[in-house]
Amino acid sequence: MTSKWLRMTLVLTIILSMLAACSGGGDSGEQGGNTTPPAAVDPEQYGDTGGLVLPLVDKPTTITWMVASEKTDLNDSLIVKEIEKRTGIKVNFQAYSPATFQDKLRVTVASGKLPDIFHGLTPSELKKIGQQNAVAAINEYVDMLPNFKKLYVDENPWVIPSFGDQEGNIYTWPIANINRDVNHGFLYRKEIFDEVGIEEWTNTEEFYAALKKLKEAYPDSYPYASKTKEYIFRDWAYGWGLGGKDYPTYYDEDSNQWKYASIQPEHKDMLDFMKKLYNEGLIDPEFLTDTDESWTSKMTAGKKSFVTWDWIGRLDLFYNQIKDQNPDYDLRYGTPVGPTGNGATLPMIDNSFSIAVANGNNKEAALKLLDYLTSPSGATLVTMGVEGETFKIEGDNIVYPELTDVPLVDIKVLEDRYGLWLQGMYVNSDKRSVYYNFTEKEQQAQDKRLSANSFEPYDPILNFTDEETSRIAELHTALMKSANEFNSRYILNKSFGDAQWQQWQSTAEKQGVKELVEIFNHAQKRFEEAAASN
């Protein structure tokens, strides 16, 4: 068992009884002497609320909400005022910078005095305190939450079986429709490809041929550079059909079984390809150790490296950094490499933030507020603002009249100015938001993958017991360490081949790879049984 897991288990054991007795942050009802009921709201005024009637409460109500934000003075922001105006609920934000948020959260949880809404515990931690009645079981209130019911019960019945506990209780409010279709992938310097007379690759063989031509044109270069260290194996795995959110454990759709990627023949094929690139000087020798700063220099300064794998925001970021020195610099999104030709599929629904509601006096108001923010009306509010007041739509573009002097209006600007896009608050998005206003290069990346439909299927989201979670952590840690060591040695050592590969498979077997896969497949069986019963 990892030390992190041990520490967390001890902390949770100590505080569970405290939480059960002391959950809930703040009382509903009269606040600051104000006894005036919330004003009635025109049902057509704010658009589609998903069936919720505004205001959400019939008496003044204040809730506490703990969020991660660099803007810690949120309580005078537009979002607070607008939420109170629409719903009758005043939000008292407890905002901490992302750098200190987890520390503050641990202290808050240990105190036994939870905010009405908070996020940041792991799903397993949240289930533990949920089972001690410290946070609300959302499924028990689904009849008053029309947006939750529609999205997570009716349209996606897998959500509660996947994100809930073994008794069918769900303590986390999922987030929906936040991810873009494409966020990472292979990037290449198109101006260098054009100079050398190379077309963008369409398959793995053409990718190799392109790197060879680049090396011939620039013998002192290493055409492919990387900064993700050992994560390169995870990032490339999708192209060999081995990728997934639980990598290196992944779901094989052909056999309907979970497998361990690092011992599969396809993984060896990927390593052999990387080894070939390394032996021929086509990949930077520092690809497993390079720093961000060094990698940036290789990809931008001169003609050292020309292809990499990274976030699509880099397409414009690099250009803006060096356009004065190299106005021809043109980084573009490339086709996924590997036999499948696929890249990752990003989830449209997940519980990565683990947003929860304390089981206190304000739980119904807090749940209704989350439900409103899940509605189309609420999604627009928290990701765009107030139409006619903060933004307006001109053609296909969103315009912020007060921000015309800002060179780039992004979600951080909206967070700072209006309190929008707060981590731990947004639970749904309006796709008209600036977050989805792609640059020409970013849009090309979306269009390329969407038109090719080159997305590896998203793996099932399994629900593990506490014992399974603990055992997975133990097995995964040991196996991942050994796998990364073997991967590196296999590529860098010319003498490594079939014999060493077979030795590694034997080592993985001894370290419990079969047990790990069995845990996943048992959970998969439960997942399928739960789906069949719904």
N, C-alpha and C positions, 0 to 999 in steps of 0.2 A: 504494500500500500504506500502511495507517495506521501511525503511529509506534508504537502499542501492539503491532501485529503484528510490526513490525521488531524491536522490543526483545525480544519473546518468542522470535522465531526465532533471534536471536543468542544469547540465554541458553541455549536448548535445544541449539543447535549445540555450544556449549562444554561442556555437561554430559553429553551423551549417552554419551560414552565412559566418563566417570566412573561414571555410573549402571550401565552394563553390567558394570563390574568390581566395583562396591561395593554393589549392591542387597541389600536384606534387612536388617531391624533386629532383631538379637537371635538367640540360638541356642536351638533346642529342646532338650529333655532336662532334665537336672538343674538345678534353680534353688534358690539359697540353701541348698544342702546337703540339700534334701529329695529323697529317692530313692524315697519311698513311691508306688507306682502309684495312680492315681486310683481311688476306691472305685466298686464296681459300682452301677449305678442301676436301680431298678425301672422296667421299660419302660412301665408304666402310670402312673407317678407324675407325669409332667409333661405328659401329654396327647399330642397328635398331633405327632410329630417329622418326619412325612413320609417315614419309612423309615430315618432315621438311628438308629444305635445309640449310646446314651449310656453311659459318657463317650465323647468323640470321640477321645481319645488314650490310649495305654497307658503313658505315663510323664509325669512332671510337665513341663509346658510353659508358658512365658510368652511372650506376644506383645505387641508394642508397637502402639498404635493412636492415631493423631493425629486429634483431633476439635476442632470449634469449640464452645466452651461458656463461659459466664460463670462456671460452677462449675469452677474449675481444680484443685480438690483431690478428684478423682473416685476415686482409687485405694483409698479406704476406703468407697466407696459400696456400697449394696445390690447394684447391678447387677454390680459386679466380683465380689463374694462369691458371688452366685447363679450367675453364669456358671461360675466355677471349681467350684462344688459340682456343677453339672449336667454339665459337659463335660470337666472336668479341666484346662481351659485358664485360666491366670491372665492377665488383661488388665492391662497397664501403660499407662494412658492418658497421652498427651501432649496436654493440653488447653490451648487458647489462646482468648482472647475472640474473638468474631466480628470485632471491629474490627481486631485485629492478626493474625488467622489467615492471611490471604493472604500477608502479609509473611513470617511465620514459615515458611509452606509453601515459598515461593520460596527462602529461605535453606536449608531442609532439603533440597530437591531439588538445589540447587546444591552442597551438601556431598557428594552422592553416597551418603549413608547414609539410605536410606528406612526409615520405620517399616514394620512388617509389613502394616498396613492404614492407608490414608489416603484423603483425598478432596480435591477442590478444583481439580485441573487441568481445563482444557477437554478435551472429547472428542478434539480433534485433537492436543493436546499429549500426551494419554495414549497415543494410537496411536503417536506418534513414539517415546516411550520404551519402549512395548511392543515395537515392532519392533526395538529394541536389547536386548531380553531383560531390561529393568530391572524389568518387572512381569509377572505371570503371565498367560498366555493361558488364560482360564477354560475355554474349550471343550475344552482338552486334558485336563481333569480331570472332565468332566461325569459319567462313570460312577460317581464317588464322591460326587456332589452331587445326590441325588434330588429335592430341592426346586427347585434351579435347572433341572434337566432337565425336570421336569414343567411349570413355569411358563414357562420361556423357550425351551424347545426343542419340547416336545410341544404345549402349549396355545397358544403364541404364537410360531410358527416365524419370524415376521418380525423378532424381536428381534436375533438375531445378524447377519443381513444389514443391518439398519438401524444397529446400534450398533457392529458390528465393523469391521475394516479390509478392504481389498480382497482379502486372502488368506483371509478367513473367520475370523479370530481376533478374539475379543472380550476386551478388557482392563478393561472396566468392569462392576461388579455393579449391575444396575438396581435401582430401588426400585419397589415395587408397592403399590397400594391405599392410597395416602396421601391423595390429593386428595379433597376433598368434591365433590359434584355441582355445587354452586353456591357461588362464593366472592365474586363481584363482580356488579354490575349497577346499574340505575337505582333510585334511592331517592327517596321523596317524603314530605313531611310530611302525613300523613293528617289530622291535626287541623285543618290549614288547608284542605285539600280539603273536609272535612266542613263547616267553617264557611262556606265559599263555596258549598257545595252542588254539588261536583264529584265525579263518580264516577271511580275510577281508570281511566285509559285502557286500551284493549284493542288499539289500533293507532296508527299514526303520525298519522293525521288527528285522532284523539281526543287524542293527546298535545299536538298543536299547539293544539287548541281549549281544552284545560285550561290551558295557559300563557297563552293570550289572556284567559281569564276571571280568572286570578290577577292579571294585569297590570291589568285593569279594576278589580278589587277593591282593589288596592294599586298605584296609579299610580307610586309612587316605588320600587317593587321591580323587581328583575330576576329573574323566576321561576326561571330555570335558572342555576346556578353551577357552576363547575368548577375543580379544582385540578391536573388532570393535564397541563396545558399542551398541547404538541403531541400527546401520547398520546391525546387525545380522538378523533383520527381512527382510531387503532387500536381503541380501545374501542368506538366506535360501528359500526365496519366490519362486525361480524358481522350486524347487522340489515340490511345491504345485500348480504349474501352474499359479502363480501370479506375476512372475518377469517381468521386462522390463526396458528399458532405462529411462522411465518417472515414475518409481515407486514412490509412490504407485498407480498411475494411470497406467493401463496396458490394452493391447488389447487382448480380448478373442476371439480366432480364431473360437471356436465352435458357438458363437452367432454373430460373426462379429460386436461386440460392444466393446467400451471402458468401463472399469469398475474401481471401486476404491477398491484396494486389501484389505485394512484394515477393510472393513465391510463384506467381503465375507465369506461364511461358511468354505471355505478352509483355510482362515486365522485363524479362530477360531480353526480348527483342528490342525494347526501348533502351535498355542499358547498352546493348550491343551497338545501337545506332549512335548513342552518345559517345561511346568508346571510339567509334570510328571517327566521329568529329574531333574528338580530343587528339587521337593519334595523328590526324592529318592537319592539325593546327587550325581547325575551323571554329573551335570554341575556345574562349579565353581560359588559359590555365588556372586563373583565379576564380572560375565560375562557382566554386563551392565556398569561397571565403571573401569575395569582394565586398567592399563597403559601398553605401549609397553614393558617397562623394566620388570615389574612384570610378564607379560604374557610370555616373553622370558625365564625368570627364571623357570617358571612352566613347560614350554615345553622342557627345556633342562637339568635342574639340577635335578638329582635324578629321583624319580618316583612319581611326583605330578600330572601331567596331560599328556594325551597321544594322544588326538585327538583335532583338531582345524580346522579353516577355514582361509586360507590366500593365498598369492601369491606363485606361484610354485617355484620362485627363492629361497624361504625359504628352500626347500628340501635340497639343497647343502649348503646354507649359514649357517644354524644351524649346520650341520655336520662339516663344516670347522672351526666353532667357538669352538667346544668342542671335536674334534676328539682326541686330546692329552689326555683328561681326560676320554673320553668314545669312544674308536674306534669302538664300536659296534652300535653306534647310527645310526638309519636308518629310516628317515622320508620319507614317501611315499604318493603318491596321491591316494585318496579314491573315491569310487563311490558316485555320488550325492545322497543326502538324500531327501526323500519325495516321495509321491505316483507317481509322473510323472517320477522320476528317471532322471530328466533333470537338466542341468546347463545352464549358460548364453551362448548366441550366441553373439560374438563380431562382430561389423560392419566391413565389408570390404571396405566401403566407408563412410566417415563422414566429417563433417565440423567443428570439435572441435577446430581447430586452427584458423578458420576464416581468412585465408590468403587473403589479398586484394591488389589491385593495384591502386595507386593514379591516379586520372584523370588528369594527367599532360602531359608534352611534351614527356615523356619517356614511356607512357603507352603501346604502341604497342611493343616496345622492351622488356619491363618487362613481358607482356603477352606471348610473344614468348619464352622467357626464361623459364617461368613456364611450358609452353607446352613442351619444350625440356626436362625439368627435370621430366615430367610425362612419357616421352617415355622410352622404355626399356634401351636405351643408357644412358639417363639422370639418371634413377633410379639406374643403376649400379654405375655411377659416384658419386652420393651423399651418397650412402649407403655402397659402397665397395672401391671406389677409381679408380685408373687407372691400368688396367691389364698390367702386365709386368714391371710396374714402382713401384707401391705401393703394389700390391698383385699378387699372382699367384694361379692357381688352381692345386692341387695335388690330383688326384682321386676325392673323394667327398668333400675334405676339401679345405678351403681357407687359404692361408698362407701369412703372412706379413713378408718378409725377414728382414726388418728393426726393427721388434718388437719381435725378437726371445728371447730377454732377459726379456720380459714382461710376468709374470705368466699367466695372463688371458687377452686376447685381446677382449675387449667388446666395445660397441658403445661409451662409454665415453672416452676410450683410443683413438679411431679413431677420435673423435671430437677434442681432445686436440692435436693430432699429425698432422692431415691432414685437419681439418675443416669439417669432414663428420658428418652426422646425426645431423645437426643443427636444433634445435626446431624452427619451423616457416619457414624452408627452404625445408626439404624433403617433397615431395608430392606423391611419389611412392617409392616402394622398390624393391630390387633384393632379392629374397628369398634365394640366396646363401650367403647373408651377415651373419656376425657373430651373429647378433641378433637372427637368426633362427638356430644357431648351438646349439641344445639342449644337455644338459647333459643326461646321461642315465636315470636319474630319471625324468627329464622334458620331455624327449621323451616318456617315459612310460605314462605320463599324457596325452600327445597328442594322443597316440595310443589307450589308454583306452576309451577316449571319442569318438574318431573318429570311432572306430570299433563298439561301441554301438550306435553311432549316437544319443547321449543323449544331444541334444541341443534344448532348448526352442526356438520356432520361434521368429525371430527378429521382433519387433513391427514396424508398418508403421511410417515413419518420416513425421510428420504433419507440416503444414505451418500455423502459427497463425498470425492474425492481431495484430497491436499494442495494440488495446483495449483488445483483448483476452489475449495477453501476460501479460498485466498489471493485469487483473482480475485473471488469473491463479496464478500469484505470490501471490496475496492477499489470495486467498482461500487455496492454497497449504500450505502457512506458518502456518495459523491457524490450519488447519486440521492435518498437520504433527506433530505439537506440541502436540495436543490432542491425536493423535493416539499413539505416543511414550509413553506418560504418561499412557494411558490405557494399552498398551501392557505390560509395566513394572509392573503395579499394578496387572494385571490379573495373571501374572506368579508368582509374589512374595507373593501375598496374598492368603492364602489357602481358604478363604471364598468366593473368586470371582468365579462366575460360569455363568450359563445361564442368570440369572436376570441382572447381571452387563454387560454381553455382549449385551443384548437387550437395556440397557440404553445407552451404547456406540453408538450403531447404531442410536438411536434417537438423540444423541448429534451430531453425524456426519451429520445427515440430517439437523439439525438446523444450522450447520456451513457451509452449502452450498455444500455438496458433490454432490447433484443432479445437481446443476448448473455447477460444475466443469466437471463432466462427460459429460454433454450436450455440453459444449464448445468443448471437444475433439471429440465427435461424429459429431458435425457440421463440424469441420475441416476435419474429416475423409470423410464425404460426398463430400466435395470440392476436397479432394485428389483423390477419386475414379472418380469423374467427369473429373478431369484434366487428369488422366491416360487414361480414355476412349477416350478422344479427341486427344490423341497423337498417 
